[in-house]
Structures are given as C-alpha cells and as structure tokens.
Amino acid sequence: MCNLKEKDKWNKAKAVSMSVVGNKENAKYEGVMCFIAKHYNKPYAENSRETFRRQTLHQFVQAVIVNHNPENLELATNSKDNHYRLSPEALKVIKSFNSRNWNKEIKYFKENVGLLRDKYHKKRELRKIPLKLKDGTELTFSPGKHNEVQIAIIEEFSPRFAPGSDLLYVGDTAKKDLYMDKKGLEKLGIPIDEHSKLPDVVLYDKKKKWLFLIEAVTSHGPVSPKRIVEMEKMLKNCKAGKIYVTAFPDFKEFKRHTSEIAWETEVWVVSFPDHMIHFNGDKFIGPR
C-alpha cells in the first residue's frame, strides 16, 4: 500500500490508489496482488482476493490506515473500480519510520485515530440512501446501482403489482441481510438458515397468498432455470404461490440477459415502472 519496492526507504512511501487484484489490460488501478507478484516475487491465486480483502484490508480500513474508495465514496461495494489508498495520517507516520519523529507521530496517530474513524464513518453515512417502510422502519442502503434497483422494487414495483404486500427480506451490497422478517419467513416455511440463497427482495401478499421472489440485476443474476431449481428446493415447504420476477434498471441491461431468463417468470424494468413483461404462458402474472 506504500508503493515501496524491497530496497526502497520508508520515507519514499506514497499513497497510491490500488485495487485488490488488478489487471494489466483494463484495470483502472494497479492491484495489490499484482504488485506483490511483480516486486516481491510472490504470486497468489486470483481466488485469494477475498483473503486479502477480508483479513487485511478491512482491518486496515477500520484502523484508518487505508481509506476505501477515497476517489469515489459512492462506488458500490461490488464495483470493479473498488480501490484502497493509504490515509494521509497513516502515510505521515509511515514516512517517519526510523527517524527521530517516529515516536511522536505514532503517539499523535494513536491519540487521534478514533476521531478520524468517526469522521470517515460520518462521510460514508451521509452518502447512504434512506428508505422508510410502511411500518415506520427506516433502512439505509449503501450507494450503488444495484441498491437503487432494490429501492425501486420496494417503492415502485410493490405498490403497482403487489399492493399491500409485506416486505420479508431485502439485502444490501455492503450488508447482506439489511432487513429480514424472521417470523414472517418462518411462518411461510422458509428456512432462514439458508437466507444467503434468497433473492434480493422478497414480498408477500397475505390476501392472495402470493410470494414475490425478485432478483435485482445490474450486472448478473436474472431468474434463470437453474436459479428456479435452487429456490424451489429451498422453498419446498412453502405453500404460498411463488412469483419469480427479474428487475432491471433499464432496457439496455434487460437485453443483455434475455437468453438467461426462465420461461413463466416476470420481468420488470425500473425505467418503465407501469409495465410488466411476462415470459410466455397464458396468464400475465400469478404463481407458477
């Protein structure tokens, strides 16, 4: 993260934005893993990226040693342009290593790091997108196109095509289980210990006994035949009628995935909220 080669001196450290893996052809940022392989002769398999991210970089972020996405705080968690960079405060400490100022800089950083953590946290909180449910519960989504589609499902799709429905589950790109009605899911026979396999948004219409299982798609993951098999297996004890919906932000994204969408499912496009596309079948919308 200091952009230092093996024989460089600590006072030559620089704060450079870096991704985790990197790609020589099209990456916006050089990757930490590529840097290590190139300058320290230590290659890592590409699937090591989560180990780097979860077991090192996350802790560096929490300690305010590095900042996450400092060039664009509104980047979604799953954006290809995610990057990390040494914080100015940490860089000052690091450059003082082996100098007479080292102890003084360490002391200053330790005394102020809590304040810095609070400051950076507030900056991120300000960029979150709020959503108030009908029972008054307020949810805050991290920025990003995927979460914007999920919010549109709750605010625009639900009143039009699932009026009066209850929200049972919604995830977030930064926090998988942002909202979960455990009692509601259990009552319908949905195993909450397998919630990681649930679609992005789950709505339930008590009057019709219809369960809306909705995937928000901004880059991958429409309701495909394979996905239906997985969900049907998980929902084998659920007696409610199941309606599978794929939600897209616009027609451009929809057209990219048409070959993957399962027959007898619904498609909803945020930019045309009053319309629904039914893939084949003799009825517009209803349980399979």
Backbone bond lengths (Angstrom), bond angles and torsions (degrees), N, CA, C in turn:
res aa  C-N    CA-C-N  psi(-1)  N-CA   C-N-CA  omega(-1)  CA-C   N-CA-C  phi
1 M - - - 1.463 - - 1.530 111.94 -
2 C 1.328 116.90 -19.28 1.472 121.39 179.52 1.525 111.61 -88.55
3 N 1.345 116.55 -2.51 1.461 121.41 -177.85 1.531 111.90 60.42
4 L 1.324 116.41 35.38 1.462 122.10 -178.12 1.529 111.21 -103.71
5 K 1.344 115.25 132.54 1.450 120.07 171.72 1.529 108.04 -84.70
6 E 1.319 116.09 173.70 1.461 121.23 -170.81 1.531 113.81 -56.64
7 K 1.321 118.57 -36.74 1.461 120.69 -175.13 1.537 113.15 -104.68
8 D 1.330 116.65 6.44 1.471 119.22 177.46 1.516 111.39 -71.13
9 K 1.305 116.25 151.35 1.470 121.07 176.31 1.520 109.96 -84.90
10 W 1.347 115.74 151.35 1.466 120.86 -176.79 1.531 112.63 -61.26
11 N 1.322 117.17 -30.54 1.470 118.60 -178.52 1.532 112.10 -73.45
12 K 1.337 117.20 -2.58 1.462 121.63 175.80 1.531 111.81 -96.20
13 A 1.316 116.08 5.88 1.477 120.13 -179.40 1.524 110.75 -58.44
14 K 1.332 115.51 144.74 1.469 121.26 178.78 1.533 109.16 -134.73
15 A 1.312 115.75 148.20 1.467 120.51 175.17 1.524 107.90 -90.87
16 V 1.320 116.11 108.56 1.464 122.06 -178.40 1.520 108.71 -125.02
17 S 1.321 117.27 130.57 1.467 120.36 178.60 1.519 110.19 -67.55
18 M 1.342 115.59 130.61 1.463 120.81 -177.89 1.523 110.50 -136.72
19 S 1.338 115.25 143.80 1.464 119.99 171.17 1.518 107.61 -85.07
20 V 1.331 117.02 -177.15 1.467 119.39 179.35 1.523 110.68 -81.47
21 V 1.343 116.48 -51.83 1.463 119.99 -175.74 1.519 111.40 -96.42
22 G 1.345 116.85 -59.04 1.452 121.16 -176.56 1.510 111.48 85.81
23 N 1.316 114.93 159.50 1.459 120.64 179.71 1.523 107.33 -151.34
24 K 1.296 116.72 123.19 1.467 120.84 -173.52 1.524 112.67 -60.17
25 E 1.344 116.64 -26.00 1.462 118.75 -173.10 1.527 113.58 -87.78
26 N 1.339 117.85 -45.31 1.465 116.96 -170.78 1.519 114.88 -135.24
27 A 1.311 118.90 8.92 1.457 119.31 -178.22 1.527 110.67 -75.44
28 K 1.305 114.86 142.09 1.466 120.13 177.18 1.520 109.92 -74.09
29 Y 1.340 116.66 -33.28 1.462 121.71 -177.59 1.525 110.46 -123.16
30 E 1.317 116.11 146.41 1.459 119.89 173.10 1.523 108.82 -65.16
31 G 1.321 117.10 147.22 1.456 120.76 -177.31 1.515 112.71 -94.41
32 V 1.327 116.14 144.38 1.466 121.79 176.46 1.526 109.90 -57.90
33 M 1.336 116.68 -45.11 1.459 120.40 -177.39 1.529 111.59 -65.68
34 C 1.330 116.49 -38.70 1.469 120.18 177.18 1.529 110.83 -66.05
35 F 1.330 116.08 -39.54 1.469 121.29 179.41 1.534 110.47 -61.33
36 I 1.326 115.96 -44.59 1.472 120.82 -180.00 1.532 110.81 -63.84
37 A 1.320 115.56 -42.94 1.475 119.35 179.75 1.526 111.28 -64.27
38 K 1.332 115.85 -40.67 1.461 120.92 -176.01 1.524 112.35 -73.53
39 H 1.330 117.34 -44.96 1.467 120.38 -170.63 1.534 114.12 -102.35
40 Y 1.342 116.84 -14.41 1.468 119.46 -179.55 1.528 112.34 -124.40
41 N 1.346 114.34 6.43 1.477 120.24 175.39 1.524 111.98 54.01
42 K 1.330 116.57 40.33 1.459 121.67 179.78 1.532 108.73 -129.20
43 P 1.331 118.16 90.20 1.469 120.16 179.36 1.525 111.86 -78.68
44 Y 1.314 116.33 144.01 1.462 122.73 175.28 1.523 109.08 -122.09
45 A 1.321 116.81 147.15 1.464 120.77 174.89 1.521 109.09 -64.99
46 E 1.344 116.23 147.62 1.463 119.65 -176.03 1.525 112.61 -60.16
47 N 1.348 116.81 -30.03 1.470 118.60 179.97 1.532 112.97 -73.61
48 S 1.338 116.45 3.72 1.471 120.13 174.51 1.527 111.53 -81.38
49 R 1.337 116.79 -4.98 1.466 119.63 -174.31 1.531 112.16 -56.93
50 E 1.356 117.12 -38.99 1.464 119.45 -178.21 1.524 111.11 -67.84
51 T 1.335 117.50 -31.90 1.469 120.69 176.39 1.519 109.81 -65.31
52 F 1.326 116.61 -44.73 1.472 120.28 176.79 1.529 110.28 -59.98
53 R 1.338 115.43 -46.26 1.459 120.13 -174.19 1.529 111.69 -68.57
54 R 1.332 116.06 -49.12 1.467 119.71 -171.86 1.517 114.24 -82.91
55 Q 1.333 116.85 -30.24 1.466 118.80 -173.64 1.522 113.60 -103.18
56 T 1.315 117.75 -4.05 1.463 119.79 178.24 1.519 111.93 -135.09
57 L 1.325 117.24 -60.28 1.456 119.64 -173.12 1.518 112.83 -65.20
58 H 1.328 117.84 -38.62 1.470 119.51 177.65 1.531 110.77 -59.63
59 Q 1.316 115.91 -40.93 1.469 119.59 179.86 1.532 110.93 -69.15
60 F 1.330 116.77 -37.14 1.463 120.16 175.75 1.533 110.85 -62.14
61 V 1.330 116.00 -39.61 1.470 120.05 178.54 1.529 110.23 -64.12
62 Q 1.339 116.03 -46.31 1.468 120.30 -179.99 1.523 112.02 -61.47
63 A 1.327 116.05 -31.53 1.465 120.21 -178.94 1.526 112.16 -88.77
64 V 1.343 117.14 1.94 1.472 123.72 -178.69 1.535 111.20 61.06
65 I 1.326 116.30 28.10 1.457 120.37 172.89 1.530 108.81 -81.52
66 V 1.343 116.36 -38.03 1.465 120.09 172.35 1.521 108.48 -127.34
67 N 1.325 115.66 158.71 1.461 122.45 174.49 1.521 109.14 -108.71
68 H 1.322 116.53 143.69 1.455 122.31 -179.84 1.524 109.64 -95.33
69 N 1.325 116.24 124.04 1.464 123.35 179.42 1.536 114.10 53.58
70 P 1.330 118.59 47.64 1.471 119.53 -178.11 1.527 113.73 -63.27
71 E 1.351 117.43 -23.71 1.463 119.67 -179.56 1.520 112.67 -81.94
72 N 1.333 116.36 -16.35 1.462 120.65 178.10 1.522 108.79 -158.62
73 L 1.325 117.12 90.95 1.461 121.80 -176.27 1.524 112.84 -65.59
74 E 1.345 117.50 -14.67 1.457 120.42 -177.56 1.527 113.44 -92.37
75 L 1.335 117.18 4.52 1.460 119.51 177.40 1.519 111.12 -61.69
76 A 1.325 116.56 138.98 1.472 120.54 175.43 1.526 109.23 -68.57
77 T 1.324 115.28 153.99 1.466 120.77 -178.76 1.523 112.20 -59.47
78 N 1.344 116.48 -31.82 1.464 119.72 -177.89 1.526 112.87 -98.44
79 S 1.333 118.30 16.04 1.460 121.17 179.42 1.531 110.59 -69.46
80 K 1.328 116.04 144.59 1.469 120.61 177.31 1.530 111.24 -68.23
81 D 1.342 117.17 -16.59 1.463 121.39 -178.26 1.532 113.12 -95.56
82 N 1.328 117.35 13.79 1.465 119.64 175.74 1.518 109.79 -57.15
83 H 1.319 116.20 138.36 1.464 119.81 -177.49 1.523 110.64 -150.87
84 Y 1.312 115.37 165.10 1.462 123.22 -179.00 1.534 108.05 -133.70
85 R 1.336 116.00 147.75 1.462 119.81 177.57 1.516 109.81 -149.32
86 L 1.318 116.77 142.48 1.463 121.07 176.69 1.519 110.33 -52.56
87 S 1.327 116.92 136.73 1.457 119.67 175.26 1.526 108.75 -71.22
88 P 1.327 118.36 150.29 1.474 120.53 178.94 1.524 111.87 -56.66
89 E 1.334 116.52 -36.24 1.460 121.00 -178.15 1.529 111.32 -68.05
90 A 1.356 116.32 -42.29 1.462 120.13 179.17 1.528 110.63 -68.58
91 L 1.339 116.32 -38.49 1.467 119.99 179.15 1.531 111.10 -59.37
92 K 1.317 116.08 -40.70 1.468 120.18 179.87 1.529 110.74 -61.80
93 V 1.322 116.42 -41.69 1.468 120.76 178.61 1.532 110.53 -65.25
94 I 1.333 115.82 -48.15 1.464 121.00 -175.88 1.529 111.62 -60.83
95 K 1.322 116.54 -41.55 1.470 120.03 -178.88 1.531 112.37 -67.00
96 S 1.339 115.91 -18.34 1.474 119.23 -179.32 1.529 112.69 -89.13
97 F 1.338 116.81 -2.77 1.465 119.52 -177.84 1.537 110.53 -57.74
98 N 1.345 115.01 137.36 1.477 122.12 -178.17 1.533 112.88 68.59
99 S 1.334 116.40 17.83 1.467 119.46 175.86 1.526 108.75 -118.60
100 R 1.313 116.58 172.87 1.468 120.92 -178.73 1.535 112.11 -69.60
101 N 1.316 116.72 -16.14 1.477 119.99 -178.67 1.532 113.46 -90.32
102 W 1.316 117.23 -3.87 1.469 121.24 -173.73 1.527 112.88 -53.95
103 N 1.317 117.92 -55.51 1.471 121.42 -177.06 1.521 111.70 -61.95
104 K 1.318 116.37 -38.81 1.462 120.30 179.78 1.535 110.71 -65.05
105 E 1.343 116.08 -43.61 1.465 119.85 -179.20 1.524 111.49 -68.07
106 I 1.335 116.45 -38.67 1.465 120.63 176.76 1.529 109.96 -61.04
107 K 1.300 116.08 -46.22 1.472 121.34 -179.11 1.534 110.27 -61.28
108 Y 1.310 116.67 -44.61 1.468 120.69 -179.12 1.533 110.23 -63.87
109 F 1.347 116.37 -43.30 1.463 120.21 -178.88 1.525 110.67 -62.87
110 K 1.332 116.83 -45.35 1.470 120.79 -179.03 1.521 111.33 -62.32
111 E 1.318 116.56 -38.52 1.469 120.51 -177.99 1.522 112.17 -71.61
112 N 1.335 116.30 -27.34 1.459 119.45 -173.99 1.523 114.83 -109.05
113 V 1.329 118.30 -7.91 1.459 120.27 -174.56 1.522 112.41 -61.30
114 G 1.334 118.19 -35.09 1.467 120.53 178.45 1.517 111.26 -62.27
115 L 1.320 116.26 -42.62 1.460 120.84 178.64 1.524 110.93 -64.87
116 L 1.327 116.15 -39.25 1.454 120.51 179.03 1.521 110.88 -65.07
117 R 1.344 115.81 -41.94 1.462 120.35 -179.92 1.521 109.96 -59.68
118 D 1.320 116.69 -44.35 1.465 121.24 179.23 1.525 110.82 -62.74
119 K 1.331 115.86 -41.27 1.459 120.51 -177.99 1.530 110.98 -63.42
120 Y 1.333 116.89 -47.08 1.459 120.26 -178.94 1.527 110.99 -67.70
121 H 1.341 116.35 -36.30 1.459 120.09 179.02 1.529 110.32 -62.92
122 K 1.331 116.90 -42.17 1.472 120.88 179.85 1.521 110.92 -63.57
123 K 1.336 117.00 -38.13 1.458 120.55 178.59 1.519 110.89 -59.92
124 R 1.336 116.16 -42.46 1.457 120.13 -179.37 1.529 111.35 -70.71
125 E 1.340 116.12 -39.37 1.463 119.70 -179.29 1.532 110.75 -61.27
126 L 1.338 117.37 -36.47 1.456 121.42 -179.04 1.521 111.94 -63.35
127 R 1.333 117.07 -24.87 1.458 121.04 -177.68 1.522 112.82 -92.31
128 K 1.307 117.59 -1.74 1.464 120.03 178.68 1.532 110.42 -74.28
129 I 1.334 114.67 153.09 1.464 120.82 -177.02 1.533 109.05 -100.65
130 P 1.341 118.05 117.67 1.464 119.91 -178.32 1.529 112.86 -83.27
131 L 1.324 115.85 149.71 1.464 121.82 175.72 1.522 107.86 -145.11
132 K 1.340 116.61 127.58 1.470 120.34 179.16 1.525 109.02 -104.64
133 L 1.341 116.18 126.21 1.460 121.58 177.82 1.524 109.86 -80.78
134 K 1.337 116.05 168.67 1.466 119.52 -175.36 1.519 113.26 -66.84
135 D 1.355 117.69 -21.13 1.455 120.05 177.24 1.534 112.54 -88.74
136 G 1.346 115.71 6.06 1.459 119.96 178.33 1.516 114.39 95.26
137 T 1.345 117.89 -11.25 1.462 121.05 178.69 1.526 109.52 -63.54
138 E 1.322 115.91 131.67 1.464 119.85 178.86 1.530 110.08 -107.01
139 L 1.317 115.93 126.53 1.456 122.26 178.04 1.528 109.07 -109.58
140 T 1.315 116.53 146.97 1.465 119.66 175.23 1.524 108.75 -123.91
141 F 1.320 115.02 119.78 1.456 122.12 -178.79 1.520 110.06 -96.18
142 S 1.316 116.58 143.36 1.456 119.83 173.65 1.534 108.39 -69.97
143 P 1.347 117.72 153.10 1.464 120.61 -177.56 1.521 111.51 -63.22
144 G 1.319 116.07 154.41 1.458 120.17 177.12 1.519 111.83 142.11
145 K 1.321 116.32 151.80 1.464 122.27 -176.01 1.521 112.57 -62.46
146 H 1.345 116.38 -38.80 1.466 120.34 -178.83 1.534 110.40 -60.26
147 N 1.330 116.30 -46.98 1.463 119.53 -179.55 1.524 111.99 -69.00
148 E 1.321 117.72 -29.17 1.467 120.44 175.91 1.521 110.42 -63.58
149 V 1.338 116.72 -38.15 1.474 120.28 177.33 1.526 110.02 -67.32
150 Q 1.331 117.14 -40.57 1.472 119.80 178.99 1.529 111.12 -62.34
151 I 1.316 116.84 -41.49 1.464 120.94 178.23 1.529 109.96 -63.59
152 A 1.334 116.33 -41.27 1.470 120.03 178.18 1.527 111.38 -63.04
153 I 1.326 117.54 -35.30 1.472 120.90 177.13 1.531 109.85 -59.44
154 I 1.331 115.61 -45.40 1.468 120.48 -177.48 1.529 111.49 -72.74
155 E 1.331 116.99 -40.52 1.466 120.84 -174.81 1.527 113.51 -86.99
156 E 1.339 118.22 -32.27 1.461 120.99 -173.06 1.533 113.43 -112.10
157 F 1.327 116.97 -46.09 1.464 119.56 -179.57 1.528 111.60 -68.62
158 S 1.319 116.02 -49.08 1.470 120.66 -174.07 1.535 113.36 -56.22
159 P 1.341 120.46 -50.81 1.461 119.56 -179.79 1.529 113.67 -63.80
160 R 1.333 116.92 -28.03 1.469 120.42 -177.31 1.530 112.61 -83.56
161 F 1.321 117.18 -44.97 1.455 120.60 -170.96 1.529 114.39 -116.90
162 A 1.323 116.96 -10.16 1.469 120.21 176.20 1.532 108.77 -140.13
163 P 1.335 116.86 53.80 1.472 120.07 -175.71 1.527 111.86 -60.55
164 G 1.310 115.68 136.27 1.463 120.58 179.20 1.512 114.14 80.91
165 S 1.317 117.43 -0.39 1.465 120.54 -178.65 1.521 111.33 -70.96
166 D 1.320 115.24 152.82 1.463 121.76 176.85 1.525 109.37 -98.17
167 L 1.316 115.80 140.71 1.458 120.41 173.93 1.523 108.45 -79.74
168 L 1.328 116.84 122.53 1.465 121.25 178.93 1.522 112.03 -101.37
169 Y 1.331 115.38 -29.49 1.470 117.86 -177.08 1.522 110.04 -159.01
170 V 1.329 115.85 140.68 1.461 121.76 167.57 1.522 107.88 -150.23
171 G 1.317 116.27 137.97 1.458 120.54 178.35 1.517 111.22 -99.69
172 D 1.302 115.27 -172.26 1.464 122.23 179.01 1.525 106.62 -150.72
173 T 1.332 117.55 146.37 1.460 119.57 -178.70 1.521 112.01 -63.29
174 A 1.348 116.77 -26.55 1.470 120.10 178.92 1.525 111.97 -95.83
175 K 1.344 116.63 -31.16 1.457 121.23 -179.35 1.515 108.08 -130.71
176 K 1.326 116.40 106.82 1.462 121.37 -170.90 1.521 112.86 -52.30
177 D 1.324 118.01 -51.54 1.461 121.84 -176.76 1.526 110.07 -103.36
178 L 1.326 116.33 74.46 1.461 119.66 -178.18 1.524 110.71 -66.50
179 Y 1.330 116.89 -42.33 1.469 121.17 179.10 1.519 108.81 -143.38
180 M 1.329 115.93 131.62 1.462 120.60 178.33 1.514 110.31 -145.73
181 D 1.334 115.42 122.84 1.464 121.05 174.52 1.532 106.95 -91.13
182 K 1.325 115.98 89.20 1.466 120.71 -174.25 1.519 112.13 -61.65
183 K 1.339 116.46 -42.66 1.466 119.89 -179.51 1.522 111.32 -63.72
184 G 1.342 115.44 -42.21 1.462 119.89 179.49 1.517 111.95 -63.46
185 L 1.319 117.07 -40.89 1.460 121.39 179.47 1.527 110.83 -67.83
186 E 1.330 116.19 -43.46 1.470 120.20 179.91 1.520 111.08 -63.23
187 K 1.332 116.45 -39.20 1.467 121.38 -178.96 1.534 111.19 -62.27
188 L 1.323 116.20 -30.86 1.467 120.75 -179.63 1.532 112.36 -88.66
189 G 1.338 116.20 -0.68 1.455 119.83 179.56 1.523 113.28 80.71
190 I 1.340 115.43 26.74 1.466 119.70 179.44 1.521 108.66 -98.49
191 P 1.323 118.27 118.45 1.465 121.47 -176.39 1.525 111.97 -70.24
192 I 1.326 116.24 109.67 1.462 119.09 -175.93 1.520 112.77 -74.19
193 D 1.334 117.90 -12.84 1.462 118.91 176.27 1.529 111.29 -73.34
194 E 1.330 116.11 -7.44 1.459 120.59 177.07 1.525 110.77 -114.81
195 H 1.352 116.90 27.31 1.459 120.21 -174.11 1.523 113.32 -62.08
196 S 1.331 117.92 -20.05 1.464 119.60 179.80 1.528 111.40 -64.45
197 K 1.351 116.59 -18.71 1.457 120.22 179.16 1.525 112.52 -94.20
198 L 1.313 117.10 -2.62 1.455 119.96 178.37 1.524 109.68 -68.05
199 P 1.343 116.71 152.58 1.469 118.84 174.71 1.522 110.55 -68.92
200 D 1.325 116.29 177.96 1.469 120.12 -174.47 1.522 113.28 -63.18
201 V 1.335 116.91 -39.46 1.467 121.04 -178.79 1.534 108.92 -134.24
202 V 1.325 116.56 134.76 1.468 121.78 176.09 1.523 108.58 -124.34
203 L 1.350 116.11 123.12 1.471 122.41 178.26 1.529 108.56 -119.55
204 Y 1.344 116.49 150.31 1.462 119.60 178.61 1.520 110.87 -133.75
205 D 1.338 115.59 124.39 1.459 122.73 176.53 1.526 107.53 -95.71
206 K 1.334 117.10 106.06 1.472 121.93 -175.85 1.526 112.10 -65.06
207 K 1.334 117.57 -37.11 1.463 120.96 -177.15 1.531 111.42 -65.41
208 K 1.321 116.05 -48.47 1.460 120.10 -178.24 1.528 112.76 -88.12
209 K 1.340 115.06 -13.03 1.462 121.60 -175.75 1.531 110.47 59.50
210 W 1.335 113.81 46.37 1.452 121.93 178.64 1.529 109.24 -109.17
211 L 1.314 115.48 135.29 1.464 121.81 178.07 1.531 108.18 -110.49
212 F 1.334 116.11 117.91 1.464 121.49 179.39 1.530 109.35 -94.33
213 L 1.310 115.49 119.33 1.463 122.02 -179.02 1.527 107.16 -112.14
214 I 1.323 116.15 107.08 1.469 120.67 -166.03 1.528 111.49 -119.95
215 E 1.323 115.03 126.76 1.463 121.27 174.66 1.530 108.58 -101.98
216 A 1.324 116.62 129.26 1.460 122.02 174.69 1.525 107.44 -93.99
217 V 1.319 117.22 121.19 1.465 120.42 -173.64 1.522 110.84 -116.74
218 T 1.325 115.20 119.67 1.467 120.83 173.97 1.522 111.30 -122.35
219 S 1.303 118.22 -13.42 1.463 120.51 176.62 1.529 111.65 -149.59
220 H 1.335 118.31 -33.05 1.460 120.43 179.73 1.526 109.48 -160.34
221 G 1.337 115.27 162.82 1.457 120.08 170.00 1.499 119.35 94.77
222 P 1.384 120.81 44.06 1.465 119.42 173.77 1.522 110.64 -72.13
223 V 1.321 116.63 175.12 1.461 120.81 176.45 1.530 107.10 -75.83
224 S 1.314 115.43 96.42 1.465 122.89 -178.48 1.532 109.07 -97.12
225 P 1.332 118.47 167.30 1.472 119.89 175.84 1.531 111.97 -55.53
226 K 1.320 117.49 -40.40 1.464 121.50 179.12 1.524 110.65 -62.74
227 R 1.341 116.18 -41.89 1.474 121.06 -178.91 1.531 110.45 -65.29
228 I 1.319 116.68 -37.73 1.468 120.09 178.80 1.521 110.93 -64.67
229 V 1.320 117.04 -43.30 1.469 120.58 177.67 1.525 110.27 -57.85
230 E 1.326 116.63 -43.99 1.472 121.09 179.24 1.523 111.54 -61.75
231 M 1.349 115.87 -46.14 1.468 119.29 -177.32 1.525 112.06 -71.46
232 E 1.326 117.18 -37.82 1.462 119.99 178.33 1.530 110.50 -61.58
233 K 1.312 116.37 -38.17 1.462 120.91 177.66 1.523 110.80 -64.55
234 M 1.324 116.38 -43.54 1.455 120.88 -179.70 1.529 111.43 -68.41
235 L 1.352 116.43 -32.49 1.464 121.45 -175.01 1.528 112.21 -100.28
236 K 1.316 117.50 24.46 1.470 121.03 -175.42 1.526 113.13 -61.71
237 N 1.344 117.65 -25.71 1.465 120.75 179.80 1.519 112.96 -96.99
238 C 1.323 116.72 3.24 1.466 121.13 179.59 1.522 108.90 -91.74
239 K 1.351 116.44 121.85 1.468 121.61 -176.02 1.522 112.73 -89.62
240 A 1.324 118.49 -8.82 1.461 121.17 -178.52 1.526 110.18 -67.01
241 G 1.334 115.26 152.83 1.462 119.65 175.09 1.526 109.62 -70.53
242 K 1.303 117.31 132.52 1.466 120.84 -173.29 1.523 111.40 -103.19
243 I 1.311 115.37 127.40 1.467 122.07 177.97 1.519 108.12 -118.30
244 Y 1.330 115.55 118.23 1.468 120.30 -177.78 1.525 109.38 -98.10
245 V 1.327 114.96 127.44 1.465 120.82 -176.91 1.530 109.49 -129.69
246 T 1.331 115.66 136.44 1.461 120.61 170.13 1.519 107.57 -110.27
247 A 1.333 116.97 125.66 1.460 122.09 -179.19 1.526 109.90 -108.01
248 F 1.336 115.62 130.05 1.457 121.63 179.33 1.530 110.00 -118.20
249 P 1.327 117.98 151.49 1.467 119.39 178.15 1.521 112.41 -70.78
250 D 1.359 117.31 -32.39 1.465 120.98 -177.07 1.532 109.31 -158.95
251 F 1.337 115.47 173.96 1.464 120.42 -177.47 1.529 111.97 -68.23
252 K 1.306 117.26 -29.77 1.456 120.12 179.37 1.531 110.40 -60.28
253 E 1.334 116.36 -45.25 1.461 120.68 178.98 1.531 110.20 -69.11
254 F 1.340 116.19 -38.63 1.464 120.84 178.64 1.528 111.00 -58.72
255 K 1.338 117.39 -46.23 1.458 121.56 -177.14 1.532 112.08 -64.22
256 R 1.329 116.51 -28.58 1.472 120.15 178.72 1.525 112.33 -65.90
257 H 1.334 117.06 -23.31 1.470 120.51 -171.03 1.528 113.79 -118.07
258 T 1.336 117.92 7.35 1.476 118.95 -173.71 1.530 113.32 -57.25
259 S 1.314 117.95 -35.98 1.470 120.42 -177.32 1.524 112.91 -70.89
260 E 1.337 117.58 -14.94 1.464 120.93 -176.98 1.530 112.92 -95.66
261 I 1.327 117.16 -17.68 1.468 121.04 -172.33 1.525 111.09 -73.83
262 A 1.327 115.81 133.85 1.468 121.28 -177.73 1.528 110.94 -74.43
263 W 1.341 115.78 146.65 1.461 120.64 173.92 1.529 109.60 -66.62
264 E 1.320 115.24 158.62 1.472 122.70 -178.64 1.526 112.25 62.46
265 T 1.318 115.89 32.60 1.469 120.25 173.59 1.524 108.05 -128.04
266 E 1.328 115.49 169.38 1.462 121.25 -177.29 1.522 110.93 -106.34
267 V 1.335 115.49 152.28 1.460 121.98 174.29 1.519 108.58 -127.29
268 W 1.336 115.05 132.14 1.467 120.65 177.87 1.521 108.65 -127.78
269 V 1.327 116.29 135.54 1.459 122.02 -178.01 1.522 109.09 -115.65
270 V 1.324 116.61 124.39 1.472 121.98 -174.91 1.523 111.75 -56.99
271 S 1.331 117.34 -39.95 1.469 119.75 -176.40 1.534 113.09 -71.87
272 F 1.350 117.49 -11.48 1.468 122.41 173.95 1.525 108.40 -129.80
273 P 1.329 117.54 68.54 1.470 121.52 -168.08 1.518 116.11 -65.32
274 D 1.344 118.02 -20.43 1.472 119.97 -176.68 1.526 112.94 -85.71
275 H 1.323 116.97 -1.97 1.464 119.78 -174.14 1.527 111.78 -119.55
276 M 1.317 114.76 149.76 1.456 122.06 177.60 1.526 108.11 -128.80
277 I 1.314 116.46 142.34 1.469 121.46 176.62 1.524 107.19 -110.35
278 H 1.337 116.15 124.93 1.462 119.60 176.95 1.512 108.76 -104.99
279 F 1.324 117.60 126.96 1.453 122.02 179.99 1.522 110.03 -82.71
280 N 1.368 115.16 92.73 1.453 122.58 174.91 1.538 111.56 70.69
281 G 1.304 116.35 179.86 1.473 119.82 175.83 1.513 112.36 95.03
282 D 1.341 116.80 165.45 1.450 121.48 -175.98 1.518 113.41 -99.87
283 K 1.329 117.47 8.83 1.463 119.17 176.79 1.520 108.56 -136.06
284 F 1.318 116.07 153.70 1.468 120.74 -175.84 1.512 111.53 -74.55
285 I 1.322 116.48 -54.88 1.465 119.23 -178.24 1.518 109.43 -147.65
286 G 1.301 115.62 137.03 1.451 120.89 -179.44 1.509 108.77 168.08
287 P 1.320 116.91 170.54 1.478 120.75 -179.04 1.519 110.85 -63.28
288 R 1.310 115.71 151.37 1.468 121.71 174.84 1.515 110.46 -66.97
